[in-house]
Amino acid sequence: MDAAPRPTDDPPAVSGHFTLADIRVTVIAIEGRSVCGPKVGDSFEVTESSRVRIPAGRHFCLFALAAVLPLIPAKMRALDAADWLAQDSLVACPDPEERLIMRIERIGERELETSELT
């Protein structure tokens, strides 16, 4: 009996350019008690596919950051206008006492080279 081929070979490398949006996440409302210290207007940016920038002298709550991070890669890509993710840009921090609301927005686009990323 012949053994089935094992999927050990990596797919062939694809080279080329593609476009991703740079993202800014901004606190737009705090409807409860601000325990972690964020203020309305605090923000961070994700640029060049994976570079996170928080303004000097500021911080961003780890739990709020964890709530929004899973959505960022999708928001960086072109989305069909009918896709719910293209229409919705608000994310809530999971802390029920804080009720912090953040907005994800595209702040520009850049072309990246596939071979420069993993």
C-alpha positions in Angstrom: 0.0 0.0 0.0 1.4 3.3 -1.0 1.5 6.0 1.6 -0.4 9.1 0.9 1.7 12.1 0.1 2.6 14.2 3.1 1.9 17.9 3.0 5.4 18.8 4.1 6.3 21.0 1.1 5.7 24.7 1.5 3.7 26.4 -1.2 5.9 28.2 -3.8 6.9 31.6 -2.7 4.8 34.4 -4.3 6.5 37.7 -5.0 4.9 40.9 -5.8 3.3 44.0 -4.3 0.1 44.4 -2.5 -1.7 47.3 -0.8 -2.6 47.6 2.9 -4.2 50.5 4.8 -2.5 52.1 7.7 -4.9 52.2 10.7 -5.6 54.5 13.6 -7.6 53.4 16.6 -8.9 56.3 18.7 -10.9 56.4 22.0 -14.1 58.3 21.1 -16.1 57.8 24.3 -15.8 56.7 27.9 -19.2 56.1 29.2 -18.2 54.8 32.6 -15.2 55.1 35.0 -11.8 55.3 33.3 -9.8 52.9 35.4 -6.8 52.4 33.1 -6.3 56.1 32.4 -7.3 56.5 28.8 -8.8 59.8 27.7 -11.1 60.6 24.8 -8.8 61.3 21.8 -6.0 58.8 22.9 -5.0 56.7 20.0 -2.4 54.3 18.5 -1.5 53.5 14.9 -0.7 50.4 13.0 1.4 51.1 9.9 3.5 49.1 7.4 1.5 45.9 8.2 2.7 45.5 11.8 4.3 48.5 13.3 2.4 49.7 16.4 2.9 53.3 17.4 1.6 54.9 20.6 2.3 58.7 20.9 5.2 59.6 23.2 4.2 60.0 26.8 0.9 58.2 26.3 -0.2 54.6 26.9 -3.0 52.4 25.7 -4.8 50.0 28.0 -3.8 46.4 27.3 -7.4 45.1 27.5 -8.7 47.7 25.1 -5.8 46.9 22.8 -6.6 43.2 23.0 -10.3 43.9 22.1 -9.4 45.7 18.8 -6.3 43.8 17.6 -8.2 40.9 16.0 -10.1 43.3 13.7 -7.1 45.3 12.4 -5.7 42.9 9.8 -9.1 42.7 8.2 -9.6 46.5 8.3 -6.3 46.9 6.6 -7.5 45.1 3.5 -9.9 46.1 0.8 -13.4 45.0 1.8 -16.6 44.7 -0.2 -18.9 47.6 0.6 -21.6 45.1 1.7 -19.3 43.4 4.2 -20.3 44.3 7.8 -16.7 45.0 8.7 -16.5 47.7 6.0 -19.6 49.4 7.5 -18.7 49.0 11.2 -15.8 50.8 12.8 -16.6 50.8 16.5 -15.1 48.5 19.2 -15.8 48.4 22.9 -13.3 47.6 25.6 -14.3 44.4 27.5 -14.3 46.2 30.9 -18.0 46.7 31.7 -17.3 49.5 34.2 -15.3 51.5 31.8 -17.5 51.3 28.7 -14.7 52.7 26.5 -15.5 52.9 22.8 -12.9 53.0 20.1 -13.1 53.9 16.4 -10.9 52.1 13.8 -10.1 54.3 10.8 -7.9 54.0 7.7 -5.4 56.8 7.6 -3.7 56.0 4.3 -2.6 53.2 2.1 0.8 51.9 1.2 2.2 49.3 -1.2 4.2 46.6 0.4 6.5 44.0 -1.1 5.5 40.4 -0.4 9.1 39.2 0.0 9.8 41.7 2.7 7.2 40.2 5.0 6.7 36.9 6.7 
